[in-house]
Amino acid sequence: MSIFSPRSLPEALEIANNHPTARLLAGGTDTMVEINFRHYEPTDIISLRHVRELQTFEQTGEVYRVGSAIPYREFENGSYAHISQALSEAARTVGSPQIRAAGTIGGNLGTCSPAGDTLPVLSALDAQIELASVNGTRVLSIHDFMLGVKRNARASNEIITAINFSKIDGYQGYAKVGVRNAMVISIASACLVHDPKNQRVAIALGAVGPTIIRCRESEAWLSDNTDLSTNSPISADITNEFARRVSAEARPITDHRSTAEYRKHAVGVLAQRLLKRAMQ
Ligand SMILES: Cc1cc2nc3c(=O)[nH]c(=O)nc-3n(C[C@H](O)[C@H](O)[C@H](O)COP(=O)(O)OP(=O)(O)OC[C@H]3O[C@@H](n4cnc5c(N)ncnc54)[C@H](O)[C@@H]3O)c2cc1C
């Protein structure tokens, strides 16, 4: 087994291209658990820790470009906590301070678990994922990037370099249900984004399907039945029906963390709660 520690993105891409079975390592908070439990035996490792290009942040007009290897801590309460309230709330729920100091959004995307806490946020924000290889860069919608349970569209020689999303002026929030209040993987989660300028609400669910679910039908129903150009309070009838519809769009399973019935119920409650917060 070889461990590579490239100092630049071109160097990392060259190594990834020459070692297609190598594992990329960012914070290592998923990979080291896999190795320790012997669920995965690495052939080669490419550490991304010293690749500065993956730690950069840019804002061009209303669009943010977030380096894939920036740790959660920076979104929770650090330099980039201001760019997305929902991302900040999601980052705050990940693991412990130690995990948030090491773990990255690039790693959450790389693992692509349906319970990954940043993924519903990236879905509701319609984020664009930047993937680089020695052949160049391509940009994929988050909706095309996430393919299924721990499956994504990254090719073996590609590195996720950045995540792009637009600034939103309205409310955005993330909520998660787990068996404890901290250090817990989601049983169900939801992110709601209200974009008054474009008169729409986006809602994405985590841990209730093989991958993140965008509730397009519920979103369309809400925009047909509510004025989304403001955040004026809406009736209980609307929030109840929205919750019912979001629940109906979930496709959960029963597993060691929870039952399908409870998960379906929980995402309805989360959807209702977030919608009420948005429309105060
Ligand atoms: C105690 C503990 C608690 C946890 N709690 C939570 C939680 O509450 N919520 C949650 O969502 N997760 C949680 N996790 C899981 C983990 O912290 C996250 O998934 C984290 O985002 C992984 O990021 P990382 O940088 O550590 O990834 P790594 O372990 O370095 O990598 C994970 C995967 O992504 C790939 N990868 C990493 N970076 C890139 C890149 N730039 N381009 C392409 N592929 C890449 C790797 O090859 C690997 O397949 C927890 C883990 C632990 C150990």
The ligand as an ORCA input file, in Angstrom:
! r2SCAN-3c Opt
* xyz 0 1
  C     -18.050      9.643     15.374
  C     -18.580     10.025     14.016
  C     -19.763     10.775     13.938
  C     -20.289     11.123     12.689
  N     -21.435     11.867     12.644
  C     -21.944     12.242     11.461
  C     -23.148     13.016     11.402
  O     -23.743     13.372     12.420
  N     -23.605     13.359     10.170
  C     -22.964     13.005      9.025
  O     -23.425     13.359      7.934
  N     -21.834     12.261      9.046
  C     -21.311     11.885     10.230
  N     -20.169     11.130     10.265
  C     -19.545     10.703      9.009
  C     -18.464     11.648      8.476
  O     -17.945     12.486      9.484
  C     -18.987     12.543      7.337
  O     -19.552     11.786      6.306
  C     -17.886     13.452      6.769
  O     -18.483     14.412      5.922
  C     -16.830     12.703      5.982
  O     -15.882     13.657      5.548
  P     -14.318     13.342      5.543
  O     -13.642     14.522      4.974
  O     -13.882     12.895      6.887
  O     -14.319     12.111      4.534
  P     -13.233     10.931      4.308
  O     -13.412      9.884      5.332
  O     -11.883     11.488      4.109
  O     -13.784     10.396      2.906
  C     -15.065      9.847      2.784
  C     -15.285      9.384      1.355
  O     -15.333     10.507      0.480
  C     -14.278     10.415     -0.482
  N     -13.773     11.789     -0.649
  C     -13.347     12.623      0.326
  N     -13.009     13.806     -0.201
  C     -13.226     13.713     -1.531
  C     -13.048     14.613     -2.625
  N     -12.613     15.875     -2.458
  N     -13.362     14.179     -3.863
  C     -13.839     12.917     -4.052
  N     -14.030     12.024     -3.066
  C     -13.716     12.427     -1.812
  C     -13.267      9.461      0.091
  O     -12.499      8.815     -0.902
  C     -14.177      8.485      0.825
  O     -14.741      7.569     -0.079
  C     -19.617     10.738     11.495
  C     -18.422     10.010     11.572
  C     -17.916      9.660     12.818
  C     -16.637      8.878     12.893
*
